[in-house]
């Protein structure tokens, strides 16, 4: 079942190679007010804040494929529509978070007919025909799935959600923001030429305005969405964009370079290659409460982390956004923080560095051939568990990442509400690792611990085969350091490595030739993450195995397939956060995953930001946009007020 997931490692090439054609066309102002504060001799100088980004935004078109820098800038233009903070969703521009409890969300029984669109039992959008497996009404588990006979009257569950907008919302040019602006945004996104992600659009049956401040979303029958309270399209300024077609918007200035918003700031200028300047939005709905705290805001583009840090020290950067790669300066930053010369912010979100084990190479898809195919080295779970105990992951965290992050116990962060605290993390323990390897039939036949163990009674491996594994990853300095530590610790257990480094393009090349997507590796180190709060059990379901059937697209590059895991993941995805089944099912996936270990989590990839000592209210949250509360950030003496 494909969820709203965005695997970071698997799309990083697209992100890194994307570019923006910046237009030099100037837009004609449509309002009579000046965006700059009017000063009198008695007026204090306007306060200013400079945020330095690791790259220039690829676009500010809010419905495009945005790089991290673009998302940071847009957080200053648009407030919400909701914030995700501390693994919780908080409404910003609608009056309350829809829920079953408050009646703003409902699950209704709806009749469906042959030929109509439904979501089947595997989460796929299909036409209802004879032979299609579906969940009938009041059924959300594999146990009650039926096969449609083509004639019997059938009812299925359908979700209906109301989003009620605040009545005081206004665009930065003074035009009221209404439900119709969100409907317009949906219509733009429904255009296949402009939409970056069609998953939710395809599963939306109706999206309409019930009144000027109320939007109603109807899902396709059978689509039960745990994140239903986010199924609201961020408004677009219909009064400004409506004269253009949807496919024109990504390339015109008023949508891609100077988009108008409803948030705390509005863009004054974008100087390509240098900076973006913004000032207070006079129509911001929180302005009467004194927000934003800072008058003018600048975003500078500084790719070099060393230069960015120098600019922070010199006072020409107030905040270093996490889009700047500060990993290599982590030790220095921590020293500066100890000396009260800077503030350092470190988060571990839902992006994990993995060591994938090639359980099922693509060649196995046509039947295992003992004469031609790679031996089934990882068939025994004891072998996989033994490898995990022989990985000194904590040394990687301490020495390579300066203790800034932690070793995961499972695929869900410890802070997440559905994390199962009963799962015992696997520590570095070579003695336990060796005993598990011996249990799987790998023996030290020459009494020389410096040489790889050999298969003696390994069930699926030829006698005397050495435990010598190919290890593939990219050429980055950090990964080379990781490999150096892991290679040494594995050797203590009699596990040998043949390490090969590749460019990102080669490692992530499409199957069947590509190493990862072609499922052609023993061990592979890679990163994968998700934008959002939903636990990504789908990463390891059978449906996500890259193969000829799905054109080699999918996140489950190890080839792991477990019907029990698939069933638990589907049950979780068909449950709602307020239901106990939701928690129980996600915890079941963690139990199964921790026992099977198709991939071993090495560490959470840290996000690092920094700020000058006099900056306050920069609340860096692992699940939120780095600048989610830009309107609250302040500096200097104003922090004492």
Secondary structure as the mmCIF struct_conf table of DSSP 4:
data_model
#
loop_
_struct_conf.conf_type_id
_struct_conf.id
_struct_conf.beg_label_comp_id
_struct_conf.beg_label_asym_id
_struct_conf.beg_label_seq_id
_struct_conf.end_label_comp_id
_struct_conf.end_label_asym_id
_struct_conf.end_label_seq_id
BEND BEND1 UNK A 4 UNK A 4
HELX_RH_AL_P HELX_RH_AL_P1 UNK A 8 UNK A 17
HELX_LH_PP_P HELX_LH_PP_P1 UNK A 25 UNK A 29
BEND BEND2 UNK A 32 UNK A 33
BEND BEND3 UNK A 35 UNK A 36
HELX_LH_PP_P HELX_LH_PP_P2 UNK A 37 UNK A 39
TURN_TY1_P TURN_TY1_P1 UNK A 41 UNK A 42
BEND BEND4 UNK A 43 UNK A 43
HELX_LH_PP_P HELX_LH_PP_P3 UNK A 44 UNK A 47
STRN STRN1 UNK A 48 UNK A 53
BEND BEND5 UNK A 54 UNK A 55
BEND BEND6 UNK A 58 UNK A 58
TURN_TY1_P TURN_TY1_P2 UNK A 62 UNK A 63
BEND BEND7 UNK A 64 UNK A 64
HELX_RH_AL_P HELX_RH_AL_P2 UNK A 68 UNK A 77
BEND BEND8 UNK A 81 UNK A 81
STRN STRN2 UNK A 82 UNK A 85
TURN_TY1_P TURN_TY1_P3 UNK A 86 UNK A 87
STRN STRN3 UNK A 88 UNK A 91
BEND BEND9 UNK A 92 UNK A 93
STRN STRN4 UNK A 94 UNK A 94
BEND BEND10 UNK A 95 UNK A 96
TURN_TY1_P TURN_TY1_P4 UNK A 100 UNK A 103
BEND BEND11 UNK A 104 UNK A 104
STRN STRN5 UNK A 105 UNK A 112
TURN_TY1_P TURN_TY1_P5 UNK A 114 UNK A 115
BEND BEND12 UNK A 116 UNK A 116
STRN STRN6 UNK A 117 UNK A 119
TURN_TY1_P TURN_TY1_P6 UNK A 121 UNK A 122
BEND BEND13 UNK A 123 UNK A 123
STRN STRN7 UNK A 125 UNK A 127
TURN_TY1_P TURN_TY1_P7 UNK A 130 UNK A 131
STRN STRN8 UNK A 133 UNK A 135
TURN_TY1_P TURN_TY1_P8 UNK A 137 UNK A 138
BEND BEND14 UNK A 141 UNK A 141
HELX_RH_3T_P HELX_RH_3T_P1 UNK A 142 UNK A 144
STRN STRN9 UNK A 145 UNK A 147
BEND BEND15 UNK A 150 UNK A 152
STRN STRN10 UNK A 154 UNK A 164
STRN STRN11 UNK A 165 UNK A 165
TURN_TY1_P TURN_TY1_P9 UNK A 167 UNK A 168
STRN STRN12 UNK A 170 UNK A 170
TURN_TY1_P TURN_TY1_P10 UNK A 172 UNK A 173
BEND BEND16 UNK A 174 UNK A 174
HELX_LH_PP_P HELX_LH_PP_P4 UNK A 175 UNK A 175
STRN STRN13 UNK A 176 UNK A 176
HELX_LH_PP_P HELX_LH_PP_P5 UNK A 177 UNK A 177
HELX_RH_AL_P HELX_RH_AL_P3 UNK A 179 UNK A 189
TURN_TY1_P TURN_TY1_P11 UNK A 190 UNK A 190
BEND BEND17 UNK A 191 UNK A 191
TURN_TY1_P TURN_TY1_P12 UNK A 192 UNK A 194
BEND BEND18 UNK A 196 UNK A 196
HELX_RH_AL_P HELX_RH_AL_P4 UNK A 199 UNK A 202
TURN_TY1_P TURN_TY1_P13 UNK A 203 UNK A 203
STRN STRN14 UNK A 204 UNK A 211
TURN_TY1_P TURN_TY1_P14 UNK A 212 UNK A 213
STRN STRN15 UNK A 214 UNK A 219
HELX_LH_PP_P HELX_LH_PP_P6 UNK A 220 UNK A 220
TURN_TY1_P TURN_TY1_P15 UNK A 221 UNK A 222
TURN_TY1_P TURN_TY1_P16 UNK A 226 UNK A 227
HELX_RH_3T_P HELX_RH_3T_P2 UNK A 228 UNK A 230
HELX_LH_PP_P HELX_LH_PP_P7 UNK A 233 UNK A 235
HELX_RH_AL_P HELX_RH_AL_P5 UNK A 238 UNK A 241
TURN_TY1_P TURN_TY1_P17 UNK A 242 UNK A 243
BEND BEND19 UNK A 244 UNK A 244
HELX_RH_AL_P HELX_RH_AL_P6 UNK A 246 UNK A 249
TURN_TY1_P TURN_TY1_P18 UNK A 250 UNK A 251
BEND BEND20 UNK A 252 UNK A 252
HELX_RH_AL_P HELX_RH_AL_P7 UNK A 253 UNK A 256
TURN_TY1_P TURN_TY1_P19 UNK A 257 UNK A 257
BEND BEND21 UNK A 258 UNK A 258
BEND BEND22 UNK A 262 UNK A 264
STRN STRN16 UNK A 265 UNK A 271
TURN_TY1_P TURN_TY1_P20 UNK A 272 UNK A 274
STRN STRN17 UNK A 275 UNK A 280
TURN_TY1_P TURN_TY1_P21 UNK A 282 UNK A 283
TURN_TY1_P TURN_TY1_P22 UNK A 285 UNK A 286
HELX_RH_3T_P HELX_RH_3T_P3 UNK A 287 UNK A 289
TURN_TY1_P TURN_TY1_P23 UNK A 290 UNK A 290
BEND BEND23 UNK A 292 UNK A 293
BEND BEND24 UNK A 295 UNK A 295
STRN STRN18 UNK A 296 UNK A 301
HELX_RH_AL_P HELX_RH_AL_P8 UNK A 305 UNK A 314
TURN_TY1_P TURN_TY1_P24 UNK A 315 UNK A 315
BEND BEND25 UNK A 316 UNK A 316
BEND BEND26 UNK A 318 UNK A 318
STRN STRN19 UNK A 319 UNK A 320
TURN_TY1_P TURN_TY1_P25 UNK A 322 UNK A 323
BEND BEND27 UNK A 324 UNK A 324
HELX_RH_3T_P HELX_RH_3T_P4 UNK A 327 UNK A 329
HELX_RH_AL_P HELX_RH_AL_P9 UNK A 330 UNK A 338
TURN_TY1_P TURN_TY1_P26 UNK A 339 UNK A 340
BEND BEND28 UNK A 341 UNK A 341
STRN STRN20 UNK A 343 UNK A 357
BEND BEND29 UNK A 359 UNK A 360
HELX_RH_3T_P HELX_RH_3T_P5 UNK A 362 UNK A 366
TURN_TY1_P TURN_TY1_P27 UNK A 370 UNK A 372
BEND BEND30 UNK A 373 UNK A 373
HELX_LH_PP_P HELX_LH_PP_P8 UNK A 374 UNK A 375
TURN_TY1_P TURN_TY1_P28 UNK A 377 UNK A 378
BEND BEND31 UNK A 380 UNK A 380
HELX_RH_AL_P HELX_RH_AL_P10 UNK A 381 UNK A 389
TURN_TY1_P TURN_TY1_P29 UNK A 390 UNK A 390
HELX_RH_AL_P HELX_RH_AL_P11 UNK A 393 UNK A 395
HELX_RH_PI_P HELX_RH_PI_P1 UNK A 396 UNK A 400
BEND BEND32 UNK A 401 UNK A 401
TURN_TY1_P TURN_TY1_P30 UNK A 402 UNK A 403
BEND BEND33 UNK A 405 UNK A 405
BEND BEND34 UNK A 409 UNK A 412
TURN_TY1_P TURN_TY1_P31 UNK A 414 UNK A 415
BEND BEND35 UNK A 416 UNK A 416
TURN_TY1_P TURN_TY1_P32 UNK A 417 UNK A 418
TURN_TY1_P TURN_TY1_P33 UNK A 421 UNK A 422
BEND BEND36 UNK A 423 UNK A 423
HELX_LH_PP_P HELX_LH_PP_P9 UNK A 424 UNK A 425
HELX_RH_AL_P HELX_RH_AL_P12 UNK A 430 UNK A 439
TURN_TY1_P TURN_TY1_P34 UNK A 440 UNK A 441
STRN STRN21 UNK A 442 UNK A 443
TURN_TY1_P TURN_TY1_P35 UNK A 445 UNK A 446
BEND BEND37 UNK A 447 UNK A 447
TURN_TY1_P TURN_TY1_P36 UNK A 449 UNK A 450
BEND BEND38 UNK A 451 UNK A 451
STRN STRN22 UNK A 454 UNK A 455
BEND BEND39 UNK A 456 UNK A 457
TURN_TY1_P TURN_TY1_P37 UNK A 459 UNK A 460
BEND BEND40 UNK A 461 UNK A 461
TURN_TY1_P TURN_TY1_P38 UNK A 463 UNK A 464
STRN STRN23 UNK A 466 UNK A 466
STRN STRN24 UNK A 468 UNK A 474
HELX_RH_AL_P HELX_RH_AL_P13 UNK A 477 UNK A 491
TURN_TY1_P TURN_TY1_P39 UNK A 492 UNK A 494
STRN STRN25 UNK A 496 UNK A 502
HELX_RH_AL_P HELX_RH_AL_P14 UNK A 504 UNK A 507
TURN_TY1_P TURN_TY1_P40 UNK A 508 UNK A 508
HELX_LH_PP_P HELX_LH_PP_P10 UNK A 509 UNK A 510
TURN_TY1_P TURN_TY1_P41 UNK A 511 UNK A 513
BEND BEND41 UNK A 514 UNK A 514
TURN_TY1_P TURN_TY1_P42 UNK A 515 UNK A 519
BEND BEND42 UNK A 522 UNK A 522
STRN STRN26 UNK A 523 UNK A 528
BEND BEND43 UNK A 531 UNK A 534
HELX_RH_3T_P HELX_RH_3T_P6 UNK A 537 UNK A 540
BEND BEND44 UNK A 541 UNK A 541
HELX_RH_3T_P HELX_RH_3T_P7 UNK A 542 UNK A 544
BEND BEND45 UNK A 545 UNK A 545
TURN_TY1_P TURN_TY1_P43 UNK A 548 UNK A 552
BEND BEND46 UNK A 555 UNK A 555
TURN_TY1_P TURN_TY1_P44 UNK A 557 UNK A 558
HELX_RH_AL_P HELX_RH_AL_P15 UNK A 563 UNK A 573
TURN_TY1_P TURN_TY1_P45 UNK A 574 UNK A 574
BEND BEND47 UNK A 575 UNK A 575
TURN_TY1_P TURN_TY1_P46 UNK A 577 UNK A 578
BEND BEND48 UNK A 579 UNK A 579
HELX_RH_AL_P HELX_RH_AL_P16 UNK A 580 UNK A 596
BEND BEND49 UNK A 598 UNK A 598
STRN STRN27 UNK A 599 UNK A 611
TURN_TY1_P TURN_TY1_P47 UNK A 613 UNK A 614
STRN STRN28 UNK A 615 UNK A 616
TURN_TY1_P TURN_TY1_P48 UNK A 622 UNK A 623
BEND BEND50 UNK A 624 UNK A 624
TURN_TY1_P TURN_TY1_P49 UNK A 626 UNK A 629
HELX_RH_3T_P HELX_RH_3T_P8 UNK A 630 UNK A 632
STRN STRN29 UNK A 634 UNK A 635
HELX_RH_3T_P HELX_RH_3T_P9 UNK A 636 UNK A 640
#
